[in-house]
Amino acid sequence: GKRYRMRSKPTANRAATALRVAAQGLANSHSALGAYYRRMRTRLGAPKAITATAHKLARLVYSMLRYGSDYVDAGQQAYEKQYRDRVLTNLQRKARAFGYQLVQAEGIENGQAPATS
């Protein structure tokens, strides 16, 4: 019942496990990656968000090793502003496609809801 010619036993990828643990640790981080993880967790659920964030971490690590680039964290506010700008651009494009024009409501600045009395 023994197999002699097997080169190595199949194991779980240690790098993937380490990246998933690191991604899970970003849950309460005030960084751009933490904001990304929380946004993905809302949309996809925790397991898929961990995998998506681990994949993003893997791409960052690869670019740092391959090209020698530095990772500079822009912060949570910068990430959320970039995300908000991207959503607004997509909304404007979709509105134009349907023949509408978006107008910002009065009293709304920086994504804050207007005060109600």
C-alpha positions, 0 to 999 in steps of 0.5 A: 500500500506504499507509494515509493516514487512520490517526490513530496507529500501534498501540503497546504500552501504556506504562503497562502495561509500566511497571507490569509492570516495577515488579511484577517488581521486587517479587520480593524486596521485604519489603513487603506487595506483595512478599509478594502477588507471591510468593504469586501466583507460587507459585499462578499462575506468574511471568507471571500473578503479574506481571500480577496484581501490576501490576493491584493496583499500577494500582488503588493508583495510580488511587486515589491519583490519583483520591481523593488517598489516601496509600499506607501499606505495612503490611509483609510481616508484616502482610500474611501475618497478614491472609492467615492470618486470612482462610484460618482464617476460610474454613476455619472456615466450611467446617468449620461447613458440614460439621458440624465444629469446628476446634481449634488443636493444642497447641504451635502458635502463629503458624503455627509447626509443633510441635517434633518430637523 
